[in-house]
Amino acid sequence: MAAKRAHHPMHIKRRTRGSSNEISFSVLDAAREARDAEERDRHEGGSGGPSLFTLGKGKKPRPTPVKGQSIVLSGEAPASPSASSSAVDRKMRGIVPVFVVVCALLVITLVGGQALMSMREQQKSLLDTLNDQVDIIKSCDESLLPFDELVIEQCDAKRLSPSATGDAAPSAEALNEGYRAVVAEIAPMRAQLEDSIASMEMLQSSLSDNDDKEAASQVVTAARSRLNMLDAGVNIIEESLMATEAFLKARSGWNAVINADAAIREATALAEEMSKENILSSQTKGNEALAFLEEAQQDFSQAEAAYPGLDLAAFEAYVVKRMESQQAALAADDAYLSRNKEELEAQNSRYNALEEEAAALAQELGEDDPEQIVALRFCKEIEADQGAYEAERLKAGNADAFLREYLGTAS
């Protein structure tokens, strides 16, 4: 029985007291019996075999576990410090990537937030700048609108036409007054628009968003188109100032020619029944016709002086010839009153020849009267500027529409 227990220092009792099977450790009993066996061997001369309680060659008996020491059943080994360290390392290796990812996400969120704030600040700055420049353009429009109305009036084909009479007749005084009212604002307006263009062109170079670049470009277009409108519009108005004065002088001269012709006809009719009374009346009408012709000559000359390049030479030649013929008619009347028959016949022949020459010159005048010639020349001279003005006006309107939509959407 003792030998059997020596071979099995730890056994599980099949019947135990307690609530469950207990693990019974017989280490103390085994150690005591092993000590007694050694003493017997020494007494007997050491001829016995190895102790049945020896757990292994050169190994001491297993000590009784102290309180708090872990007890491991057969087949299990206690955890070593290196194993615990490995477990901690594995946990740390699992935690570190998560920490890195979280940090990276925080950095990305922070950078993204800062970028978003920067973009919003840039957008706000852009909108503020655009609004400022649009306000400048609007302030320029307060002066540009009356200027535009004045230009459009000059481009009206009906303004310089034979039908433009009475209240519809053009007025050089009114045009001069209207031009003086807007010309004082042109220089400040031009300076503001040029500053606006420079400001937006500088801003364009710092923009990266295509929509923002387009908005800045449209501000430049709106301002530059207005500058071009000013250039073309001033040319049109200045051309119109010259043409209007020439038109009025040409009209006056042509009316004088018509009045002279009417007076000459009356004088001729009176001279058909030759009597002292009729000849005197004929002379009166002849002198009246001569005064009209002199007025026409002066008006045509002033029209050409007012509008350099205007050619009314054909009308002037006709007037001069009619003046010569009328002078011959008056000389014939004087001859009749002085009863100088030879002089009367000579002056009558001279008068008739001059009237034929005048009739030939009248045929060369063509269908256009002097005022129409002025109007046609004016239309030809402003054709390029009118086309440019209308094109720039359209571009300015399109740019304004884009900016209204952009600022309405972006704000």
C-alpha positions as CSV (number, residue, x, y, z in Angstrom):
1,M,0.0,0.0,0.0
2,A,2.9,2.3,0.9
3,A,4.7,1.4,-2.3
4,K,1.6,2.1,-4.4
5,R,1.2,5.6,-2.8
6,A,4.9,6.2,-3.4
7,H,4.4,5.7,-7.1
8,H,1.4,8.0,-7.1
9,P,2.1,11.0,-5.0
10,M,-1.0,12.8,-6.4
11,H,-4.2,11.0,-6.9
12,I,-7.9,11.9,-7.0
13,K,-10.1,10.2,-4.4
14,R,-13.2,8.7,-5.7
15,R,-15.1,9.4,-2.4
16,T,-14.3,12.7,-0.8
17,R,-15.9,14.8,1.7
18,G,-17.1,18.1,0.4
19,S,-19.4,19.4,-2.3
20,S,-17.2,18.0,-5.2
21,N,-14.3,15.8,-6.0
22,E,-11.2,17.2,-4.4
23,I,-7.6,17.1,-5.7
24,S,-5.6,15.4,-2.8
25,F,-1.9,16.2,-2.7
26,S,0.2,13.5,-0.8
27,V,3.4,15.4,-1.4
28,L,4.2,15.7,2.4
29,D,3.5,12.0,3.0
30,A,5.7,11.0,0.1
31,A,8.5,13.2,1.2
32,R,8.4,11.8,4.7
33,E,8.4,8.2,3.5
34,A,11.2,9.0,1.1
35,R,13.3,10.4,4.0
36,D,12.6,7.3,6.1
37,A,13.6,5.0,3.2
38,E,17.0,6.9,2.8
39,E,17.7,6.4,6.5
40,R,17.1,2.7,6.3
41,D,19.3,2.5,3.2
42,R,22.1,4.2,5.1
43,H,21.7,1.8,8.0
44,E,21.6,-1.2,5.6
45,G,24.8,-0.1,3.8
46,G,23.3,1.6,0.8
47,S,22.6,-1.5,-1.2
48,G,18.9,-0.6,-2.0
49,G,17.5,0.7,-5.3
50,P,16.5,4.2,-6.1
51,S,13.8,5.8,-4.1
52,L,10.3,5.3,-5.4
53,F,9.5,9.0,-4.6
54,T,12.4,10.4,-6.8
55,L,10.6,12.4,-9.6
56,G,13.7,12.3,-11.7
57,K,17.4,11.9,-11.7
58,G,19.0,14.8,-9.9
59,K,15.6,16.4,-9.2
60,K,14.3,17.3,-5.8
61,P,10.7,16.4,-4.7
62,R,8.1,18.9,-5.7
63,P,7.5,21.4,-2.9
64,T,4.2,22.1,-1.4
65,P,2.7,25.1,-3.3
66,V,2.3,28.2,-1.1
67,K,-0.7,30.3,-0.9
68,G,-1.2,32.3,-4.1
69,Q,0.9,30.0,-6.2
70,S,-0.8,28.7,-9.3
71,I,-1.3,24.9,-9.5
72,V,-1.3,23.3,-12.9
73,L,-2.6,19.8,-13.6
74,S,-0.6,17.3,-15.6
75,G,-0.2,18.3,-19.2
76,E,-0.4,22.1,-18.5
77,A,2.5,24.6,-18.1
78,P,2.3,27.9,-16.3
79,A,2.5,31.0,-18.5
80,S,6.0,32.3,-18.8
81,P,6.9,36.1,-18.7
82,S,7.9,35.9,-22.4
83,A,4.5,34.5,-23.3
84,S,2.8,37.4,-21.5
85,S,5.1,39.9,-23.1
86,S,4.2,38.4,-26.5
87,A,0.5,38.7,-25.8
88,V,1.0,42.4,-24.8
89,D,3.0,43.0,-28.0
90,R,0.3,41.4,-30.1
91,K,-2.3,43.7,-28.4
92,M,-0.1,46.7,-28.9
93,R,0.5,45.8,-32.6
94,G,-3.3,45.7,-33.0
95,I,-3.8,49.1,-31.2
96,V,-1.0,51.0,-33.0
97,P,-2.5,50.7,-36.5
98,V,-5.9,51.9,-35.2
99,F,-4.3,54.8,-33.5
100,V,-2.4,55.7,-36.6
101,V,-5.6,55.6,-38.7
102,V,-7.5,57.7,-36.2
103,C,-4.7,60.3,-36.1
104,A,-4.6,60.3,-39.9
105,L,-8.3,60.8,-40.1
106,L,-8.1,63.7,-37.6
107,V,-5.3,65.3,-39.6
108,I,-7.3,64.9,-42.9
109,T,-10.4,66.3,-41.3
110,L,-8.4,69.2,-39.9
111,V,-6.6,69.9,-43.2
112,G,-9.9,69.5,-45.1
113,G,-11.7,71.8,-42.7
114,Q,-9.0,74.4,-43.0
115,A,-9.0,74.1,-46.8
116,L,-12.8,74.5,-46.9
117,M,-12.6,77.5,-44.7
118,S,-9.8,78.9,-46.9
119,M,-12.0,78.3,-50.0
120,R,-15.0,79.9,-48.4
121,E,-12.9,82.9,-47.4
122,Q,-11.5,83.1,-50.9
123,Q,-15.0,82.9,-52.4
124,K,-16.2,85.6,-50.0
125,S,-13.3,87.8,-50.9
126,L,-13.9,87.2,-54.6
127,L,-17.6,88.0,-54.2
128,D,-16.8,91.1,-52.3
129,T,-14.4,92.2,-55.0
130,L,-16.8,91.4,-57.7
131,N,-19.6,93.3,-56.0
132,D,-17.3,96.3,-55.5
133,Q,-16.4,96.3,-59.2
134,V,-20.0,95.8,-60.2
135,D,-20.9,98.8,-58.0
136,I,-18.3,100.9,-59.8
137,I,-19.7,99.9,-63.1
138,K,-23.2,100.7,-61.9
139,S,-22.1,104.1,-60.8
140,C,-20.5,104.7,-64.3
141,D,-23.8,103.7,-65.9
142,E,-25.5,106.7,-64.2
143,S,-23.5,108.8,-66.6
144,L,-23.3,106.3,-69.4
145,L,-27.1,105.9,-69.8
146,P,-27.7,109.5,-70.9
147,F,-24.6,109.2,-73.1
148,D,-26.0,106.1,-74.7
149,E,-29.4,107.8,-75.4
150,L,-27.6,110.7,-77.0
151,V,-25.5,108.3,-79.2
152,I,-28.6,106.3,-80.2
153,E,-30.4,109.5,-81.3
154,Q,-27.5,110.4,-83.6
155,C,-27.7,107.0,-85.3
156,D,-31.4,107.5,-86.1
157,A,-31.6,107.7,-89.9
158,K,-34.7,109.9,-89.7
159,R,-32.8,112.6,-87.7
160,L,-31.0,114.0,-90.8
161,S,-33.7,113.7,-93.5
162,P,-35.8,116.0,-95.5
163,S,-38.8,114.9,-93.5
164,A,-37.2,116.1,-90.3
165,T,-39.0,119.4,-90.1
166,G,-40.6,121.5,-87.4
167,D,-40.2,120.0,-83.9
168,A,-38.5,116.9,-85.5
169,A,-35.8,119.0,-87.1
170,P,-32.4,118.5,-85.7
171,S,-30.9,121.2,-83.5
172,A,-27.2,121.9,-83.3
173,E,-27.8,123.9,-80.1
174,A,-29.7,121.0,-78.4
175,L,-27.0,118.6,-79.5
176,N,-24.2,120.8,-78.2
177,E,-26.1,121.2,-74.9
178,G,-26.7,117.5,-74.5
179,Y,-23.0,116.7,-75.3
180,R,-21.7,119.2,-72.8
181,A,-24.0,117.6,-70.2
182,V,-22.3,114.2,-70.6
183,V,-18.8,115.0,-71.7
184,A,-17.8,116.3,-68.3
185,E,-18.4,112.8,-66.9
186,I,-16.5,110.9,-69.6
187,A,-13.0,111.4,-68.1
188,P,-13.9,110.3,-64.6
189,M,-15.9,107.4,-65.9
190,R,-13.0,106.3,-68.1
191,A,-10.6,106.4,-65.2
192,Q,-13.0,104.3,-63.0
193,L,-13.4,101.7,-65.7
194,E,-9.7,101.4,-66.4
195,D,-9.0,100.9,-62.6
196,S,-11.7,98.2,-62.5
197,I,-10.1,96.4,-65.4
198,A,-6.7,96.5,-63.8
199,S,-8.0,95.3,-60.5
200,M,-9.8,92.3,-62.0
201,E,-6.9,91.3,-64.3
202,M,-4.7,91.2,-61.3
203,L,-7.2,89.1,-59.4
204,Q,-7.6,86.7,-62.3
205,S,-4.0,85.5,-62.0
206,S,-4.6,84.2,-58.5
207,L,-7.8,82.3,-59.3
208,S,-7.9,78.6,-59.8
209,D,-11.6,77.9,-60.2
210,N,-12.9,78.2,-63.7
211,D,-16.2,79.7,-62.7
212,D,-14.5,82.3,-60.7
213,K,-12.1,83.1,-63.5
214,E,-15.1,83.4,-65.9
215,A,-16.8,85.8,-63.5
216,A,-13.7,88.0,-63.2
217,S,-13.3,87.9,-67.0
218,Q,-16.9,89.0,-67.4
219,V,-16.3,92.0,-65.1
220,V,-13.3,92.9,-67.4
221,T,-15.6,92.5,-70.4
222,A,-18.3,94.7,-68.9
223,A,-15.9,97.5,-68.1
224,R,-13.9,97.3,-71.4
225,S,-17.0,97.2,-73.5
226,R,-18.1,100.4,-71.8
227,L,-14.8,102.0,-72.5
228,N,-15.1,101.0,-76.2
229,M,-18.6,102.3,-76.2
230,L,-17.3,105.7,-75.0
231,D,-14.6,105.7,-77.7
232,A,-17.1,104.9,-80.5
233,G,-19.9,107.0,-79.1
234,V,-17.7,110.1,-78.8
235,N,-16.7,109.7,-82.5
236,I,-20.4,109.4,-83.5
237,I,-21.4,112.5,-81.5
238,E,-18.5,114.6,-82.7
239,E,-19.3,113.5,-86.3
240,S,-22.9,114.3,-85.7
241,L,-22.0,117.8,-84.4
242,M,-20.3,118.6,-87.6
243,A,-22.9,116.9,-89.8
244,T,-25.8,118.6,-88.0
245,E,-24.4,122.1,-88.5
246,A,-23.6,121.3,-92.2
247,F,-27.1,119.7,-92.6
248,L,-28.8,122.8,-91.3
249,K,-26.7,125.1,-93.5
250,A,-27.2,122.9,-96.5
251,R,-31.0,122.9,-95.9
252,S,-31.0,126.7,-95.5
253,G,-28.9,127.1,-98.7
254,W,-31.2,124.8,-100.7
255,N,-34.3,126.6,-99.4
256,A,-32.7,129.9,-100.5
257,V,-32.1,128.4,-104.0
258,I,-35.8,127.4,-104.2
259,N,-36.9,130.8,-103.0
260,A,-34.6,132.5,-105.5
261,D,-36.0,130.3,-108.3
262,A,-39.5,131.3,-107.3
263,A,-38.6,135.0,-107.3
264,I,-36.9,134.7,-110.7
265,R,-40.1,133.1,-112.1
266,E,-42.2,135.9,-110.8
267,A,-39.7,138.5,-112.2
268,T,-39.8,136.8,-115.6
269,A,-43.6,136.7,-115.6
270,L,-43.7,140.4,-114.9
271,A,-41.3,141.2,-117.6
272,E,-43.4,139.5,-120.3
273,E,-45.7,142.5,-120.5
274,M,-43.2,145.2,-120.7
275,S,-44.2,148.4,-118.9
276,K,-42.4,150.7,-116.6
277,E,-44.5,149.5,-113.6
278,N,-44.0,145.8,-114.5
279,I,-40.3,146.2,-115.1
280,L,-39.9,148.0,-111.8
281,S,-41.7,145.1,-110.1
282,S,-39.6,142.7,-112.0
283,Q,-36.5,144.4,-110.8
284,T,-37.7,144.1,-107.2
285,K,-38.3,140.4,-107.6
286,G,-34.9,140.1,-109.4
287,N,-33.1,141.7,-106.6
288,E,-34.9,139.5,-104.1
289,A,-33.8,136.4,-106.1
290,L,-30.3,137.7,-106.2
291,A,-30.3,138.1,-102.4
292,F,-31.6,134.5,-102.0
293,L,-28.8,133.2,-104.3
294,E,-26.2,135.1,-102.3
295,E,-27.6,133.6,-99.1
296,A,-27.5,130.1,-100.7
297,Q,-23.9,130.6,-101.8
298,Q,-22.9,131.6,-98.3
299,D,-24.8,128.7,-96.7
300,F,-23.2,126.1,-98.9
301,S,-19.8,127.5,-98.2
302,Q,-20.4,127.4,-94.4
303,A,-21.7,123.9,-94.7
304,E,-18.5,122.8,-96.3
305,A,-16.5,124.6,-93.7
306,A,-18.5,123.0,-90.8
307,Y,-18.1,119.5,-92.2
308,P,-14.6,118.9,-93.7
309,G,-14.7,116.7,-96.7
310,L,-18.3,117.7,-97.6
311,D,-18.5,118.6,-101.3
312,L,-21.2,120.9,-102.5
313,A,-19.3,122.4,-105.4
314,A,-22.0,121.4,-107.9
315,F,-24.6,123.4,-106.0
316,E,-22.3,126.3,-105.6
317,A,-21.6,126.3,-109.4
318,Y,-25.3,126.3,-110.1
319,V,-26.0,129.2,-107.7
320,V,-23.2,131.2,-109.2
321,K,-24.6,130.7,-112.7
322,R,-28.1,131.7,-111.6
323,M,-26.6,134.8,-109.9
324,E,-24.9,135.7,-113.3
325,S,-28.1,135.2,-115.2
326,Q,-30.1,137.2,-112.7
327,Q,-27.6,140.0,-112.9
328,A,-28.1,140.0,-116.7
329,A,-31.8,140.1,-116.2
330,L,-31.5,143.2,-113.9
331,A,-29.2,144.8,-116.5
332,A,-31.8,144.2,-119.2
333,D,-34.4,145.9,-117.0
334,D,-32.2,148.9,-116.5
335,A,-31.7,149.1,-120.3
336,Y,-35.4,149.0,-120.8
337,L,-36.0,151.8,-118.3
338,S,-33.2,153.9,-119.9
339,R,-34.7,153.0,-123.4
340,N,-31.4,151.5,-124.5
341,K,-32.6,149.0,-127.0
342,E,-29.2,147.6,-128.1
343,E,-28.2,147.1,-124.5
344,L,-31.6,145.5,-123.8
345,E,-31.2,143.0,-126.5
346,A,-27.5,142.2,-125.5
347,Q,-28.5,141.6,-121.9
348,N,-31.5,139.5,-122.8
349,S,-29.3,137.3,-125.0
350,R,-26.7,137.1,-122.2
351,Y,-29.5,136.2,-119.7
352,N,-30.9,133.4,-121.9
353,A,-27.4,131.9,-122.5
354,L,-26.7,131.9,-118.8
355,E,-30.1,130.3,-118.0
356,E,-29.3,127.5,-120.4
357,E,-26.0,127.0,-118.7
358,A,-27.7,127.0,-115.3
359,A,-30.2,124.4,-116.6
360,A,-27.4,122.2,-117.7
361,L,-25.7,122.5,-114.3
362,A,-29.0,121.7,-112.6
363,Q,-29.1,118.4,-114.5
364,E,-25.8,117.5,-113.1
365,L,-27.0,118.0,-109.5
366,G,-28.6,114.5,-109.5
367,E,-31.6,113.5,-107.4
368,D,-30.0,114.3,-104.0
369,D,-30.3,117.8,-102.6
370,P,-27.5,119.2,-100.4
371,E,-29.0,118.2,-97.1
372,Q,-29.3,114.6,-98.3
373,I,-25.7,114.6,-99.4
374,V,-24.8,115.7,-95.9
375,A,-26.9,112.9,-94.4
376,L,-25.5,110.3,-96.7
377,R,-21.9,111.3,-95.9
378,F,-22.7,111.3,-92.2
379,C,-24.1,107.7,-92.3
380,K,-21.0,106.6,-94.2
381,E,-18.6,108.2,-91.8
382,I,-20.2,106.7,-88.7
383,E,-20.8,103.3,-90.2
384,A,-17.7,101.7,-88.6
385,D,-18.2,103.4,-85.2
386,Q,-21.9,102.6,-85.2
387,G,-21.2,98.9,-85.8
388,A,-18.5,98.9,-83.1
389,Y,-20.8,100.7,-80.6
390,E,-23.7,98.3,-81.1
391,A,-21.3,95.3,-80.8
392,E,-19.8,96.6,-77.6
393,R,-23.2,97.5,-76.2
394,L,-24.3,93.9,-76.8
395,K,-21.2,92.5,-75.1
396,A,-21.7,94.8,-72.1
397,G,-25.3,93.6,-71.8
398,N,-24.3,89.9,-72.0
399,A,-21.6,90.4,-69.4
400,D,-24.1,92.2,-67.1
401,A,-26.5,89.4,-67.4
402,F,-23.9,86.8,-66.6
403,L,-22.7,88.7,-63.5
404,R,-26.3,89.1,-62.2
405,E,-26.8,85.4,-62.5
406,Y,-23.4,84.5,-61.0
407,L,-23.7,86.9,-58.0
408,G,-27.2,85.8,-57.4
409,T,-26.2,82.1,-57.4
410,A,-22.9,82.5,-55.5
411,S,-24.2,84.8,-52.8
